[in-house]
């Protein structure tokens, strides 16, 4: 009986440790040059590939960059002209790499209505373990204006989570705060969907904007097999005219993803700069056993705006 009690205590303690809430503080940040200078514009996805010691960055207008020899976040600016640069034609919103299966995954979001840039009005998720790529989620029309799929997470065991920006069809409107993340497991061939998990999205942050009133999940990343970090942000049009953004840790609770009571980080509280359009995030090297998270902003299309790509490094408290 004594051994059984000790075993139960160990399991309980181990579970509590695994489920601890992450909190972050600012470690560093840097700004890249405004257009037309530099190369890193419109970046919506970022991922580190450990086996090759490479950083992969992708834009929502088809540009794809591969960096090596990155030791500080300032190196992205210094080494822009040394990066491998490919023009793919794909409007990336997220990129991820599954080290277990050597598989790249990416989300694409086109326009809600056809325009002079593109006639494509779909969003989808693909993966590439061989050529040509396959669909994890086949193309479908954006469920709302400027709201497609922008977020993918891959766990250490190779499970894949996909989050819609504001919900799937029928889930996107104000008044319905429950949306769903979809989970996939690696199968013998491709992936198999294993469940949908409810999530309460914040639609209160930007009520005056026709599109941003829906809120938005711009990226997710795996903490472990049962926890994710979720980046929510919206543009507060007509009120502050600034981005509102919070990073949430969520934990699987049955068929629900439960948010922590407080955000893991609030980009609008005591932040030293006005945060821009946060789009991508990836784990950075640990510092003395503490996790670090790198985020990047999208400076948006067009030559007239005064936005700059921001790289923001957070460190676990």
N, C-alpha and C positions, 0 to 999 in steps of 0.2 A: 504493500500500500504506500509506504514511504517513497519508494522509487517511482510509483505512478504519479504521486503528487508532484515530485520534483520534475518529472517529465512534462506534466501539464503546465507547471510554472515556467519551464524553459520555453515551451511552445508559445505560451501567452506572451512572455517577454520578447521572444523573437518576432512575433507578429506585431507587437507594439513598436519595436524598433523599426521594422520594415515600413510601418505605416506612419512614421513620424512626418510632421508637416515641415516642408521646406520654407524658409524665409530668405530673401536675398537683399543685398545692399549693392550700391553702385561701386564698381571697382575701377572702371576706366571708360572713356569714350573718345571718339575722334570723328571729325567731319571731313568728307571728301569734297573736292572742288565742284563748283556749280557747272552745269552744262554751259558751253560745249567742251569744257576742259575734262580730261580724264576719260575713263572707260566705264566705270561702274555706275550705271544709271538704270533706274527701273528695276532694281533687284528685288525679287519676291521670294526667292528660295536660296537657302544656304545649307551645306552639309559637309561634314568632315569624313574622309575615307581613310581610316587608320592604316590599313595594309599598304597604302601607297603614300601616306603622309601628305595627302592632297586635300585642299579645300575646293569645293565645287559651288559656284554661284550661278544663278539663273535669273534672267529677267522676264518680265511679262510682255516683252516684244521680241522674244526669240533668241536673245544673246545668251551664250553659255561660256563661263570662264572656269579655268582650272589653274589653281595656284599651288606652288610648292614653296618650301623655305619660308613659311609664315611662323614667326615666333612671337610677334606682338600684333595687336589689332592695327597699329600704325603701318605695319608692313603691307597691308592690302593697298593702301594709297601709294606707297613707295614702289611697289612691284606691279602696278597695273599694266604697264607696257610689256612686262615679261610673262604675263599670264597667257596660257593657251586660250584663244578666243575662237568660238565657233558660232556661226549663224545658223540656227536650226529651223526657224519659222514657227516654232511652238511658243505659245504664250503661257510660260510657266507661272505657277503660283506656289508650288512646293516641290522640293526634291528630297529624296531619302535614299539611303543605301543600307541594304540588309547584308551584313558581313557574313552571316552563316551560310547564305545561299548565293552570295556574290551577285545580288540583284539590285538594280536601280529601280526606284519607283518615282513617279512624278505626276503632279496634278496640273491640268491645263484649264484655264478659264478664258473664253472668248467674250464677245459682246452679247448683250441682251437682244439688241436689234442690229441688223446689218448696217454697215456704214462704209465710208470711203476706205477705211483701213482693212476691214475684213467682212466677208459675208457669212462667216461661221458664227453661229449663235449657241454653241454647245459648251459644256464643261464635262470633264471626265478624269479618271485616274488610270494610268498605264504602268506596266512594269516591264523591265527588259532583263531577262536572264539569258536570252538569245535573240537573234534577229529574225524576223521583225518583232517589235514590241507587242505585247498582248494587253487587253483591257482588264483591269481589276473592276472598274465601274465603267461600263460603256457610255459613249457620248449621249447626253440628253440636253434639252433646252434649259438654259438658266432658269431656275424657279422664280427669280426676282431680279430686278435691274441691278447689275453690278454685284450679284450675289450667287456665286457658284461654289466650287470646291477649292479651298485654299490651304487645307491642313492635312498632313499625313504624319503618323508616328510609327516607328518600327521598334518593337521591344527586343531585348537581348536574345529571346528565344525565337525571334523571327515572326512574331505575330504583328499584324498590321492594323492600325486604327485609322479611320477616315472620318473627318468632321466636315459637314457643310458649313459655309460661311454664316448663313442665317437660317438654315433648315432646308429640308427636302421639299418637294412640291407639296403644298398644303400646310406647311409648317412655318412659313416665313413672315407672317404678318403680326403686327402689334396686337396684343390681346391673347396671343398664343405663345407662351414663353418656353414651352417644352419642345425641344428638337431631339434628334437622335444621332449618335455616333454609330458607325458600323465597324465591326471587328471581323478580321479575316485571319485564317491560319494557313500556313504553307502546306500544300497537298503534294501528292506524288507528282502531279502535273498541275502547275499553277497554284491558285489559292482557292480556298473554300470559305464562304461566309459562315460565321458561327453565331452571330447574334447582333442585335441592335440594342443600344443602351441609351436611355433617356438622359437628357442634360437640360438644366435650366439656364437659358441664355439671358443676359441682361439687355433689355430693350429700352431702358430708361435714360440712357446717357445722352442721346442726341435727338431729342424729340422733334426739332424743327426741320430736320433734313428729310427730304422725300425718300431717299434711299437709306441713309445712315440711321434713321429711326428704328430700323430693324435690328441694329446692333451688328456685330460681326466677329467671327472667329477667324483670325488671320494665320494662326499656326498652332500646332500641338507638338509635344515631344514626350517620349517615354521617360518616366522616372524609374519604374520597374514593371513587373508583369501586371500589377493591379493599380498602378497610379500613373497619371499623366499631368503635365503642365499644359494649361490652355491659355492662349493669348487672345484676349478680347479687346477690340478697339473700334472706335467710330469717330467720325469727324463731326464736331459740334457746330454745324452750319448755323449762321445767323445769331448765335448766342456768344460763344467765346471764339468761334472760328479756329479752334485748336483740336488736336487729336486728344481724345480721352482713351486711356489704355490701362488695363490691369492684367496681371499674370496670376492665374488661379491654379492651385493644385487640386486635383480631383482623384477620388478613390472609388473603385468598383464596389458597389453596394447592391448585390443582387443584379437586377437588370437596369440599375441606375448608376450614373456617375455623380457622386456627391461632392460638392464643392466644400473646401475648408471654410470655416467661419470668416476668416480674414484672407485677403489676397496674399500671395507669396511676394508680390511687389506691386506698388502703385506708382505709375509713371507720372502722375500729376501731383504727387506730394513731395515737396522738397527736392525736386529734380533740378539740376543746375542748368538745363537748357529746355527749350520748348520741344518736346518730343514730336517727331514727325510720323509718317505713315508706316508704322511697324508692320513688317511683313514676314520676315524669316527668322528662325532661331536654330541654333545647334549647340551641343555641348562643347565647351572649351576644355583645355587641360585643367585637371584639378590643381589647387593651390593648398599645400599643407593638409591634404585630405578633404578639403572643402570643394564642392562642385562649383564650376563656373559656367555661365551660360552667355553665349554671344548672340546678340540680336542685330538685325540690319533693317534699315528703312528703305522704302521705295520713294524716289524723288519725283515720280509721276511723269507721264509723257509731256512733250511740249517744251519749247525753248524760252517761254516767257515767264514761267514761274521761277521763284528765287529759292527753291528747295535745294537742299544738299543731302546726299546719302549720309546717314549716320550709322556708325558702328558703336554698339553699347555693350559693355561687358559687365555682367552681374556676378556677384560672388555670394555663395551661401553664408549666412550668418552663423 
